[in-house]
Amino acid sequence: MCANYLGMGHQMDISSLPPLTVGTTKHGSASAATLSGTRFRPNLILSIFVFPFLVSLPAVAEDIIYPGYNDVRFDGENLYPQDSTSDNTVTVNDTPGNPLATVQGGAANTGQLFNNTVTVNGGTVSLGIYGARLSLVSENNVANNNTVNVTKDFRDPNYTIDPTVIGGMAFGGEANGNTVIMSGDSVGGQIQGGRGEYADNNTVILGENAISSGTLAGGDGDSGASNNTVYLRDNAESHGYSLYGGHGDRVTNNKVFIQDNATVSSGTTLAGGYTYRDGAYSNSVSISGGTVSGNVYGGRGIVAHDNHVVIEGGNLDNSAGMVAGGASSEANGSPSDNSVTVIAGNVAQTIYGGYDRFASGGVLANNKVNLEGGVVTGAVYGGYGNGSVTGNEVTIGDGATVGGTDVAGGMTETGVLGNNKVTVTGGTVTAILYGALARNGDGTAVVNNNHVILRNGTVADVYGAYGESGETVNANDVTIDNAGGNPVANAVTGGAGTGNVSDNKVFLRSGKVDILTGGEGKGNGTVSGNTVQIIGGTVTNTAGGRTATGTASGNIVSVKGGTLNGGTYGGYSDSTGSVSGNLVVLENGQVGDVYAGYSNSGTVNDNTIVIAPVNGNLAIGGSLYGSNNGGSRNTLDIRRTGLTAKNVSRFENYRFVLPSGIQAGETVLTLTASENTDLEGSTVGVGVAAGGSPVLQAGDRVTLIHKNAGQLTGSYSQNSLRGQQGVSLKYDFDLSNTDTDLVATVKSVSVNPEVSVFNSGRLATLGFLNEGTDFALTEGVKRIMDTSSARGTRLYGAISGSDLRYDTGKKSHADASGTYWLIGATGKLDNAPNRDLTASVYIEAGWGDITGNNPSTSGSGDTRYYGLGAIGRYQQKEGPLKGAYAQLNAKAGRTTTDFDSHILDGKGQKTGYDKEATYYGAGLGIGYQWNLTNASQLDLFADYQWTRLEGFDADIGGDLFQFDDIDSHRTKVGAKLSFTENRQYTPYIGLAWEHEYSGTARGSVYEYRLEENSLKGDSGIGEIGIRFSPEADSAWRIDAAVRGYVGQREGVAGNLVFNYLF
């Protein structure tokens, strides 16, 4: 029903009103009211004017239009339905006479209030408007789905505090799904969609010039607030302390939208979700218009995760303020996965993807700022904290204009600063770009692995990382890469700081850069191991490492393309810094003046320019300098021909590595400047690169330096020297000069004697195989002898180890030490009483370490083999030849040798090979066993063994080596005495003499034969051992022996064998 009433208001003395207690209520009805007092928890945010105005009133209609025309009782202060707590509608069009204190769609002390609606179209309400209000604390309180709609200003001019507007209030309980809509120049103080212990899914809409002068929240829950929304639009304004989508202990998925010409004042904190006590998760703020002058947070709490701010328009005009995707309010808050996106509009505030100024032990990670458009005049940080700041990112797109002071992927004072990144794909940036920035700290921050990527746009200064307080800045990088754009930058540096700066990199593939530096030291620290690599683009000046008063060492500039109009410096100091050990590598492109090292007043030593041996166009428009002020041991290393430059100067070492295919009569370097070229005090070396086929012969001439104008002056330290092609060939050169030419003439060509060490490695492998053959043959025969005295089949396993040295001739030797493994089976082939015909088959394997040595160098590595073998044996048991025997054996398998020498290639790396090869062999032997007494037996024997290790081709240091097959031919004669009195224990001793007839390792390189090495020679062998059986008739046999070698083969070996008779 609908009752109409024309109210007659009157004045009341507020101080005389008693507190209210409302009797028990239920959905749809209310009992009569009685009076009593109550208190609320201090942390509840309440207007001090709310409680005195719930007075004892007569019952009124459940649906009220005020003022109306039907007769109802009303006292003129508070308006609310008394007989119903839910589904009520209260409409206020005017308040004739005195103002209303409060208007409430549903009211009770405790209980459940649903679906009430209050509409205020006019009149005056001095204290507050509530869609539903539960005034006492109870965990069972519910105020859900209530609505307040205010269309005009309703304030009482006699009050200085603007009235409260709440959609649903339920202290201690839940206030969900409530709505507040304000328009028509209406003004509210505290405005909340829902207020309770939990406040979810509430909405506040301020439009059509509505104003909030106090706190404004979609939902305010002491324990939690989620899925609440606030809209500020149509010239609405927020001037209070805060504007939150959700506020409480834990705030989740709350949203604020600032639209049209709305205004948020500088004193207002704007946040999608805000908490002091718990976490803020997945909250957001979206700004598409209006003016925002306060701080903006997607979410702020002790923990802030997955909160976001999106700016699609409007004006954020407070340069002293901030915009943060997520912010932590305490130490160790660890904001993560938060973001700020700017699509359009103007932003003067500082922007943070994630912010935790207080954290010292937390990790601020994976926060992002995306600047797709708009104008940003404040600083920008992907992540900003006082602890570890890792994995944060700033991206700048085509439509963005970015000013301010800094743009940094991550910033910290004392923690780890790693894997942060700034990517620029377009736009204009006048701020300084940092992949990471350590500032205001104590020098303990760890700054490494941060990145800047420039793909398009215009930027000012760029640093992969920067440490302002003495931090070590390590392994950061900047990449300028043309991905459809043409980036332009002022100065680009891989890493810089006041401490040590090392291993930073800059890569330029396209674009235009004024100054390009791998690493820069702003103090007395060391700048080392930094790199600039230029593949394309245009550069004025570049340096691998730069310092003022520190040390620049081991830095590199690599030019693979592009245009360098100014100076190129391996290391650079504009003051007193020391510059040493830096490198410039020129491959292609255009360069001006090139300095291996440069210092205004410091030392410049041991720096190098290398002109690399690549196909392409290298244009040197300036001169090549070892240093700017003298220095020592600076080197020019040229590895190609047909070069032109203005001049060369201040090099102590000139090194010419001629291409492998160079022709007689070619010129390496032509100098065009009219000034003389001074070679005084320098040394000149000539080599030949590996690869291809040698074409220089004795008597051929190559011009190393030719002067078009001016003269060659001064004397160099050598006029005769040896050059080398790769690692294999040696050239004898004579140097001579005229006024205009420095010429190298070939005297002779020969194989480098050091490379014979590669054959020593192969001989070590062959010796290891031969020892494995002897082990397999010896143990196989022993097992055959066991089988010949009993029926059945025996399985056996054996292991042996050795450490042997082989004399390979010409003061060279090879060593092999390792273990041999054997698994085999033996059996009798017939049962004739007068003879034994037996056989054994086996699987063999071995693993060993090898070394090779010649008078000049050495090498080492490892070898291993796997193979199969067989042995057959005939022994006469009766007649005049009793005790005589003969045997045959054969084997085959694969071996792998991994061998590295101490011969270095042109890159300073050890050279060697890792190759597989097939081996096979065969042998025969004869012998006679003589029983000297009943307790002893003498075995006289002679045998021959052949083993072949196949050759292979190997690329060693760029030279193609061809290694021939190696054949070993060995004979051995000897005797063994066994003591056979005890069938369980059989000790034995033996002596033998072995002769190797060949074992020669041969090979070639570039059709020049290598120096031969061989295993040829004589060796003496002594053996002592024992065979043991646990019982006289046991199926088990154990054999242990030790052998010693002297002569060509020296060392010791030992066996341990287990076999079993089946």
Steps between C-alpha positions, in 0.01 A plus 500: 500500500608858463422762767520872428568745778573866532742512794503781755859517629613657826831577679653244738774525766756248372681473832184389676435200275559157658677220304285252312446129533273346239322181589534168324439525127452265213490540125188693403390622842617680815378503854454810715815691593640536852789713627839396640871581445790338296873545419697423182859384431745791465619385156158547341482813289171663604357845493471635852156622408340165411399350831305778680227513237348154516223598742174337592262584216145410420452228240505633145420350164733242342510706181536872562484801277595808698340751503174324417124532546385203710478523876800336674671586824851654472718695743696694239857376574568148368317334217495123462244216476433363846275203420722355227880457473522376142354572157421858603497807282557844649477804276573851623395779265512785751525572871261789575594683813789343686755257341510125557786363710517164317318309228520119516344243269525233768612532860566272796757446769586147375350268244467474125404783266441434132389682186422840647510813287540863600457776245567862592378747237503807719477635852760508772661212688751610756674180610467205265318287246504120526349241273516271803654545842577254781635703788635234740783252445398141422662236284152406380427846362415513130433810290483391139369637171393838630508819295538873556428738213561873558411741219545839667709669765342418839746655743394702804674841487509504880744206506871530412544127442336357191254215562586130468361289215519119530318240291508231768657496845535186714753525780658161572318334208479522124400788275486371146349608171404850613496804277539874544421734209554873538434770240352846454760704693453283807770500763584224746761466771574136569361303203507119495317242298528246780639511855548194725732227615490382138401724210476342155349587162395850600487793258528877532424728204567875521389698196340823381709730719471288815767558762662286769659706773597208725611140459352329196498120463312242301532262793652539847546172688694459822605146403472524124359677198476349153343570162392851592485778241507879502416721200589870498364668186302787347689778681486320834763590758684329784662727758521275804789309648445187295323345203515122511332230300537282807647553846556248780734234630520309170390676182448304180380584150368845581478767231488876459408675175577870448318622189390806305590822681519361852741651754707337773673757716865496610406404856315187389664158488351305210526120513322203349564317827662629820592332826736562789468154650511234229537461124367675192435261212375556144364849556495767232456866418395616154529866405356608166435870564490780752769625735675293765734685734549246779699179532362207301539131588357199323536334838687578819556275800756307696504271196406635157455251216343521154367855537469731204455861396385584145509861378314556174459875529470788742754710679703374796658828597680458833874482437553428870262204493523142380318237296575139600355177369567343839660638815597351833454692821752302707844342477519156332177572317631367166265660246481277191329477162351848522478738206431852379390554140480844340315510169417872483482805721755701696682364805719721717515257793786253542393162363586169670396157377576377852604709801640411840709779640519333841605148403847386595451123494218455251512432127330744266453297183334485160329838508444690176439844359364519144511844339306458178412866455437825679740751650692398811705767676573314823760231562412140411608181682393144427589410856623725783610378841763481768556125477531260209347633179493239224320426176322835471440668167416826327373502140469819294295494179446711190261757638680581825688817589705450815680779682589524866830393648521119492349199331626180666394137480595466866643719774628419848734626768654191659361175356545284193419682178475241225315405182316829475430634153400806300372452145441792263306427181423863412415840638723776632692471827695790646544339840807286569430131440635234737446127485570528875604781733663473844467831683537646850648177634813393681665326206382149594238463228569223247434636153512238226320351200278800426402593147392782271362429152454784248305412187369839389438851623723778625670482838761701689756321720470125558665269755457125527557563873643774720638492855523841662644398839801280425308184407656238272319517165538172313365321190235752395426580138337729250378375162411743222322286248310615194171313506331716237611826660800726521589584861693817571695546825741750650733292720462124556697311767479133594577562867634791704564599859737633761620150594637216288334458161550168320371273224231737377405502134351723232371359170420738213325351202336815364419856590701809574700550822731783590709326771511123546682353805520147632575597861574830670657569838402823671753463782823317578366152434611250238323488165570157351367242260237726346404465135358708218388311191394700194329315217322794336381853563691824538723599792707808566732377778528162671710342776506151647579640845520856627630640829607829648752414774465122527627216282356393164622150412392206289219685323405427139353684203392271216402664170316263267322768300348846518657842480726654767560864420713599798745315721502133596678413826566160656550678833465870578577743783440874478711557812775307681358150464712200402405331173638150436422171330209632295409378154343635183395243237418633152316276256267702276347845482643849494721642775688822559796526736550187709692491830592177675519711818470865594570694821524873543784476752515136615691194377393315185655153472436157345200600289430344160324572171412187301381514141321168475522254208145519365356558157337837466562869470699685763559867431747676729452874452749602769820378659577207730664582834642282772453792741474877506802567719767238450444201726658161454428153360201618298436278198358522149389152386397482132350177361388597149633677192392789280449748786530880483541752782643846545785398728613274787669631812625417852499121469787311654390173337387443142361152437399395150308171468479438127187326362559135412426566133722808465679541169852621448511873430192596701493806727361487852465868598523817293548834679379821333604782737790720396648484851783254553434169674740442787591136577773591746536245782224274372509124441347333198363145489357309205281191503274312261140411589382143523277340241512458125815402319828684534592695191804692619829345399859588565587830335141637498456862615207666679484875565390554859482882493503729198511880516324695225652820638761575761761250617554208733748612764672350803640155557317196627661242721513202258580456135468120494221300668293185490133493417249219536196378307239391748672260738666286238742678268798718577615774268838666506460863390746772425379857560622790296386853442533793267382857551147393408471124560543243776540161330503139627684243285454124553831318560367149567190299597505205745276305734479631855686237703262549794213330315671161531341497847172406330663174387625443855137506612413235240794284608383520859166362383672220306713409803185490713338265246806274494499470877130412477583232242764344725261504794218336302734238349666409830176465692324321217775239478496445876128438489546261207752305706251479786239366258736242349527321833125474560184469304254782467497868412660773702390862518759742622543869570827684539623849572847641456667834546824643365712813499750487212732732314601440137816636346387641165843617384672834447478591868124448494280269702138405551327389818186294558341400827162344555296187553407205279186293537431155363198269500536165326410135470717191433419145400644177352439435130556121516560219753800324346713335774836593345445869439306806610329723243349795683379853424403825670289794385489830687383858513767758585495865603748750634509858628820695544676832524770580247771759455741579221824694522764622259789738565285803410160438652263248652139393501257287694160340476317174540434188299253215515430186297238226463543178304456125452765230489558125471781253588552141382758264655631151420707308758651152466440279808663172394793376293841648434359856460314488828490855644533677165229747406400758237243776507330757275320821594311788333316812612326815366330807641473878515706750692444867579781743573447853633835678500587867556845647460653815641532638149276804480308612193452858387227548763724388782317169542658157541494284190437129467258238376217280624474208259383142472695230317472128432758256634555135423775245539606137503779281633642153540718331756677176582638356821603203707400412856753288692431350839831547674385321817172392649474847651615727216439566132698708249320658205718614209317712241535723195230699323434770242230770515381742235272799577378769262358833616333666202573861413268797464484861381475777757455877488748627758521874550351550154759279331399168342718217631498154343615226736602164349424153632741375768610136491659332800704178446627344823677180588545367851698208645508401862460247775267454795562285804195379697507327841223238483540298821185647664194481281340796679801734481715524186765772513687582179772724364591588143749683281463607136664708231288694249602672178286753312592506132289795390230697686578809292259793493497697176292783362493814291367853491469708183688212328801552728593184690496512879798394708467127571481346846515132580462234768784301344739348753559231762335449837566265788207363701496344844192345661403357836159367595286243673198294406262412780199272541288505822495117496684241299193410293337844506342640186651839589848614392669825601820627340705806604826614336737794469723573196787740461641638172839646408636626171286649227195435715541599866267470795283257689175310446280285721223242449213371711291218346188313612364200307240233562454149357149403396 
